[in-house]
Amino acid sequence: MLGSMGWSNFLHPASAHRPTEHATMKPAPQPVPVDAAATGSVGPGWRSELVFRMRTHFALKLIGVTGFIWLFFIAYFYLLRHPARPVTEMPLTALDDAISFQPLALGAYVSLWLYVGIAPGLMRELRELVVYGLWAAALCGVGLGAFYLWPTAVPKHALDGAIDLLQGIDAAGNACPSLHVATAVFSMAWIERTLRVVRAPLPMRLLNALWFVAIAYSTLAIKQHVVLDVMAGLVLGLAFAFVSLRWQRRGARGRIGSGWHRPN
């Protein structure tokens, strides 16, 4: 005797092999996450992803970063050589007196000009690269505006060798806020954001933080800045990093909400 299911298949044989609606349903496509680290998703290998990012728009990044630094130095040295007001000498603190002159820190000091190219160098989208450049320009503009309105310099030190040459060029002026520190901490925050997105290991992220610390400390160790300069630069750089990264995240969410987004 056939059961009810058997009679149904016997009378309607095609229905026995017809896939159900549930079996043919496909999952809806999901938007690409803005921050893979935040969502817990696993993307491509972090090494290959970083290499891909560095190669994307490489020539544009190289020319853009070089041109940006060149234009910055034109404005920087103009204000340094032609202060609009009397120059104020920054006071020393006990910490300044405790930090001895360390000429080996010169390497960390000049490494800033390599470090500031890392954040834009790791960006994939042209739009993001342009937005980053605008925020960096605004940061430098505020610092240069401070130098114009309130020219400052660090106390002169009797130094030797390459440091004397550096102070002969830089004149230890345009001191507060330290744009060396401001641009370094701004870069550090954006590099950290990229390393989180590609899920880079913790040692890479620690190396990024340590590089920033070395740059900031070097400004004190070679007597190009005093503690108050460094603190002011830190506040300036962190403020711009916070606002720019918050703006970037909101903009990325908006692109996902509108149905358009490319991976960061």
QUIBELVEN-V273261 format. One record per pair of residues at least 24 apart in sequence whose C-alpha atoms are under 10 Angstrom apart, sorted by the first residue. I is the first residue (numbers start at 0). J is the second residue. D is the distance in whole Angstrom. If there is no record, write none. Layout:
# QUIBELVEN-V273261
I;J;D + I;J;D
This chain:
# QUIBELVEN-V273261
30;255;7 + 30;256;9 + 30;258;8 + 30;259;8 + 30;260;8 + 30;261;9 + 30;262;10 + 31;255;8 + 31;259;9 + 31;260;7 + 31;261;7 + 31;262;7 + 31;263;9 + 32;196;10 + 32;251;9 + 32;252;9 + 32;255;8 + 32;260;9 + 32;261;9 + 32;262;8 + 32;263;9 + 33;196;8 + 33;248;8 + 33;249;10 + 33;251;6 + 33;252;7 + 33;254;10 + 33;255;8 + 33;260;9 + 33;261;9 + 33;262;7 + 33;263;7 + 34;192;9 + 34;193;9 + 34;195;8 + 34;196;5 + 34;197;9 + 34;198;10 + 34;248;9 + 34;251;9 + 34;262;9 + 34;263;8 + 35;195;8 + 35;196;5 + 35;197;7 + 35;198;7 + 35;262;10 + 35;263;9 + 36;192;9 + 36;193;10 + 36;194;9 + 36;195;6 + 36;196;5 + 36;197;7 + 36;198;6 + 36;199;9 + 37;195;8 + 37;196;8 + 37;198;10 + 38;196;10 + 39;196;10 + 39;198;9 + 40;196;10 + 40;198;9 + 41;196;10 + 41;197;9 + 41;198;8 + 42;196;9 + 42;197;7 + 42;198;8 + 43;197;8 + 43;198;9 + 44;197;8 + 44;198;8 + 44;199;9 + 45;194;8 + 45;195;10 + 45;196;9 + 45;197;5 + 45;198;6 + 45;199;6 + 45;200;8 + 46;197;9 + 46;198;10 + 46;199;8 + 47;197;10 + 48;121;9 + 48;123;10 + 48;197;7 + 48;198;10 + 48;199;10 + 49;120;9 + 49;121;7 + 49;122;9 + 49;123;10 + 49;193;9 + 49;194;9 + 49;197;8 + 49;199;9 + 50;121;8 + 51;121;8 + 51;122;10 + 51;123;8 + 52;119;10 + 52;120;7 + 52;121;5 + 52;122;6 + 52;123;5 + 52;124;9 + 52;263;9 + 53;117;9 + 53;118;10 + 53;119;9 + 53;120;5 + 53;121;5 + 53;122;7 + 53;123;8 + 54;120;8 + 54;121;9 + 54;122;10 + 54;123;9 + 55;120;8 + 55;121;8 + 55;122;8 + 55;123;6 + 55;124;8 + 55;125;9 + 56;120;9 + 56;121;10 + 56;122;9 + 56;123;8 + 56;124;9 + 56;125;8 + 56;128;10 + 57;119;10 + 57;120;7 + 57;121;9 + 57;122;10 + 57;123;10 + 59;120;10 + 59;125;9 + 59;128;10 + 60;116;8 + 60;117;10 + 60;119;7 + 60;120;6 + 60;121;9 + 60;122;9 + 60;125;10 + 60;128;8 + 61;116;8 + 61;119;9 + 61;120;8 + 63;116;10 + 63;119;9 + 63;128;10 + 63;129;10 + 63;132;9 + 64;112;10 + 64;113;10 + 64;115;8 + 64;116;6 + 64;117;10 + 64;119;8 + 64;120;9 + 64;132;9 + 65;112;9 + 65;116;9 + 67;132;8 + 67;135;9 + 67;136;8 + 68;112;8 + 68;115;9 + 68;116;10 + 71;136;9 + 71;139;8 + 71;140;9 + 71;143;9 + 74;139;10 + 74;140;9 + 74;143;8 + 75;139;9 + 75;142;10 + 75;143;7 + 75;146;9 + 75;147;10 + 75;169;10 + 75;172;10 + 75;173;8 + 76;168;9 + 76;169;8 + 76;170;10 + 76;172;10 + 76;173;9 + 78;143;8 + 78;144;10 + 78;146;7 + 78;147;7 + 78;150;8 + 78;172;9 + 78;173;8 + 79;143;10 + 79;146;8 + 79;147;9 + 79;150;8 + 79;151;9 + 79;152;10 + 79;168;10 + 79;169;8 + 79;170;8 + 79;171;9 + 79;172;6 + 79;173;6 + 79;174;10 + 80;169;10 + 80;170;9 + 80;172;9 + 80;173;10 + 81;147;9 + 81;150;10 + 82;146;8 + 82;147;7 + 82;148;9 + 82;149;9 + 82;150;6 + 82;151;9 + 82;172;10 + 82;173;9 + 83;146;9 + 83;147;6 + 83;148;7 + 83;149;8 + 83;150;8 + 84;146;10 + 84;147;8 + 84;148;7 + 84;149;7 + 84;150;7 + 84;151;10 + 85;148;10 + 85;149;8 + 85;150;7 + 85;151;8 + 86;146;10 + 86;149;7 + 86;150;5 + 86;151;5 + 86;152;7 + 86;153;10 + 86;172;9 + 86;173;9 + 87;149;8 + 87;150;6 + 87;151;5 + 87;152;6 + 87;153;9 + 87;154;10 + 87;172;10 + 87;173;10 + 87;174;10 + 87;175;10 + 88;150;9 + 88;151;6 + 88;152;5 + 88;153;6 + 88;154;6 + 88;155;9 + 88;172;9 + 88;174;9 + 88;175;10 + 89;151;7 + 89;152;6 + 89;153;5 + 89;154;7 + 89;172;10 + 89;174;8 + 89;175;8 + 89;224;9 + 89;225;7 + 89;226;9 + 89;227;8 + 89;228;8 + 90;152;10 + 90;153;8 + 90;154;8 + 90;225;8 + 90;226;9 + 90;227;8 + 90;228;10 + 91;153;9 + 91;154;8 + 91;224;10 + 91;225;6 + 91;226;7 + 91;227;8 + 92;225;8 + 92;226;7 + 92;227;8 + 93;226;9 + 94;219;10 + 94;225;9 + 94;226;7 + 95;219;7 + 95;220;9 + 95;222;9 + 95;224;9 + 95;225;6 + 95;226;6 + 95;227;9 + 96;225;10 + 98;216;10 + 98;219;7 + 98;220;6 + 98;221;9 + 98;222;9 + 99;219;9 + 99;220;6 + 99;221;8 + 99;222;9 + 100;156;10 + 100;158;9 + 100;217;10 + 100;219;8 + 100;220;5 + 100;221;6 + 100;222;7 + 101;162;10 + 101;217;8 + 101;219;9 + 101;220;5 + 101;221;6 + 101;222;9 + 102;158;9 + 102;159;9 + 102;160;9 + 102;161;8 + 102;162;7 + 102;217;9 + 102;220;7 + 102;221;6 + 102;222;9 + 103;162;10 + 103;217;9 + 103;220;9 + 103;221;8 + 104;213;8 + 104;214;8 + 104;216;8 + 104;217;5 + 104;218;8 + 104;219;9 + 104;220;6 + 104;221;6 + 105;161;8 + 105;162;8 + 105;165;9 + 105;214;9 + 105;217;7 + 105;218;8 + 105;220;8 + 105;221;7 + 106;213;10 + 106;214;9 + 106;217;8 + 107;210;8 + 107;211;9 + 107;212;9 + 107;213;6 + 107;214;5 + 107;215;9 + 107;216;9 + 107;217;6 + 107;218;9 + 108;179;8 + 108;180;10 + 108;213;8 + 108;214;5 + 108;215;8 + 108;216;8 + 108;217;5 + 108;218;6 + 108;219;10 + 108;220;9 + 108;221;8 + 108;223;9 + 109;179;10 + 109;214;8 + 109;217;9 + 109;218;10 + 110;210;9 + 110;211;10 + 110;213;9 + 110;214;7 + 111;179;7 + 111;180;9 + 111;182;8 + 111;183;7 + 111;186;10 + 111;210;9 + 111;211;9 + 111;213;10 + 111;214;7 + 111;215;9 + 112;179;9 + 112;182;10 + 112;183;9 + 114;182;9 + 114;183;7 + 114;186;7 + 114;187;9 + 114;190;10 + 114;207;9 + 114;210;8 + 114;211;8 + 114;214;9 + 115;179;10 + 115;182;7 + 115;183;7 + 115;184;10 + 115;185;9 + 115;186;6 + 115;187;9 + 115;190;10 + 116;186;8 + 117;186;8 + 117;187;9 + 117;189;9 + 117;190;7 + 118;185;9 + 118;186;6 + 118;187;8 + 118;188;9 + 118;189;6 + 118;190;5 + 118;191;9 + 118;192;9 + 118;193;8 + 118;194;10 + 119;186;9 + 119;189;9 + 119;190;9 + 120;190;10 + 121;189;10 + 121;190;8 + 121;193;7 + 121;194;9 + 121;263;10 + 122;189;10 + 122;190;10 + 122;193;8 + 122;263;7 + 123;261;9 + 123;262;8 + 123;263;6 + 124;261;8 + 124;262;8 + 124;263;7 + 127;247;8 + 127;251;10 + 127;263;8 + 130;243;9 + 130;246;10 + 130;247;8 + 131;189;9 + 131;243;8 + 131;244;9 + 131;247;9 + 133;243;10 + 134;185;10 + 134;239;7 + 134;240;9 + 134;242;9 + 134;243;7 + 134;244;10 + 135;182;8 + 135;185;8 + 135;186;9 + 135;236;10 + 135;239;8 + 135;240;9 + 135;243;9 + 137;239;9 + 138;178;9 + 138;181;8 + 138;182;8 + 138;185;9 + 138;235;8 + 138;236;7 + 138;238;9 + 138;239;7 + 138;240;9 + 139;178;7 + 139;181;9 + 139;182;8 + 139;235;10 + 139;236;10 + 141;176;10 + 141;178;10 + 141;235;9 + 142;173;9 + 142;174;10 + 142;175;8 + 142;176;7 + 142;177;8 + 142;178;7 + 142;181;9 + 142;182;10 + 142;232;9 + 142;235;8 + 142;236;10 + 143;173;8 + 143;175;10 + 143;176;9 + 143;178;9 + 145;173;9 + 145;174;10 + 145;175;8 + 145;176;8 + 146;172;9 + 146;173;6 + 146;174;8 + 146;175;7 + 146;176;8 + 147;173;9 + 149;173;9 + 149;174;10 + 149;175;9 + 150;174;8 + 150;175;8 + 151;175;6 + 151;176;9 + 151;228;9 + 152;223;9 + 152;224;8 + 152;225;9 + 152;228;10 + 153;222;8 + 153;223;7 + 153;224;6 + 153;225;7 + 153;228;9 + 154;222;9 + 154;223;9 + 154;224;9 + 154;225;9 + 155;222;9 + 155;223;9 + 156;221;10 + 156;222;8 + 156;223;10 + 158;221;9 + 158;222;9 + 162;221;7 + 162;222;9 + 162;223;9 + 165;221;10 + 165;223;9 + 166;221;10 + 166;222;9 + 166;223;8 + 169;223;9 + 170;223;9 + 171;222;8 + 171;223;5 + 171;224;7 + 172;223;8 + 172;224;9 + 173;223;10 + 173;224;9 + 173;228;10 + 174;223;8 + 174;224;6 + 174;225;8 + 174;227;9 + 174;228;6 + 174;229;9 + 174;231;10 + 174;232;9 + 175;224;8 + 175;225;9 + 175;226;10 + 175;227;7 + 175;228;4 + 175;229;8 + 175;230;9 + 175;231;7 + 175;232;7 + 176;224;9 + 176;225;10 + 176;227;8 + 176;228;5 + 176;229;7 + 176;230;8 + 176;231;5 + 176;232;5 + 176;233;8 + 176;234;9 + 176;235;8 + 176;236;10 + 177;215;9 + 177;218;9 + 177;223;9 + 177;224;7 + 177;225;9 + 177;226;10 + 177;227;9 + 177;228;5 + 177;229;5 + 177;230;8 + 177;231;7 + 177;232;5 + 177;233;8 + 177;235;9 + 177;236;9 + 178;228;9 + 178;229;9 + 178;231;9 + 178;232;6 + 178;233;9 + 178;235;9 + 178;236;8 + 179;214;8 + 179;215;7 + 179;217;10 + 179;218;8 + 179;223;10 + 179;224;9 + 179;228;10 + 179;229;8 + 179;232;8 + 179;233;9 + 179;236;10 + 180;211;8 + 180;212;9 + 180;214;7 + 180;215;5 + 180;216;9 + 180;217;10 + 180;218;8 + 180;224;10 + 180;228;9 + 180;229;6 + 180;230;9 + 180;231;9 + 180;232;5 + 180;233;6 + 180;234;9 + 180;235;9 + 180;236;7 + 180;237;10 + 181;215;9 + 181;228;10 + 181;229;8 + 181;230;9 + 181;231;8 + 181;232;4 + 181;233;5 + 181;234;8 + 181;235;6 + 181;236;4 + 181;237;7 + 181;238;9 + 181;239;9 + 181;240;9 + 182;211;10 + 182;232;8 + 182;233;9 + 182;235;9 + 182;236;6 + 182;237;9 + 182;239;10 + 182;240;9 + 183;208;10 + 183;210;9 + 183;211;6 + 183;212;9 + 183;214;7 + 183;215;8 + 183;232;9 + 183;233;9 + 183;236;8 + 183;237;10 + 184;208;9 + 184;210;10 + 184;211;6 + 184;212;9 + 184;214;9 + 184;215;9 + 184;232;9 + 184;233;7 + 184;234;9 + 184;235;9 + 184;236;6 + 184;237;6 + 184;238;10 + 184;239;10 + 184;240;8 + 185;211;10 + 185;232;10 + 185;233;9 + 185;235;9 + 185;236;5 + 185;237;6 + 185;238;9 + 185;239;7 + 185;240;5 + 185;241;9 + 185;243;9 + 185;244;10 + 186;211;9 + 186;236;9 + 186;237;10 + 186;240;8 + 187;211;6 + 187;212;10 + 187;236;10 + 187;237;10 + 187;240;9 + 188;236;9 + 188;237;8 + 188;239;10 + 188;240;6 + 188;241;8 + 188;244;8 + 189;240;7 + 189;241;10 + 189;243;9 + 189;244;7 + 192;244;8 + 193;263;8 + 196;262;10 + 196;263;8 + 197;263;9
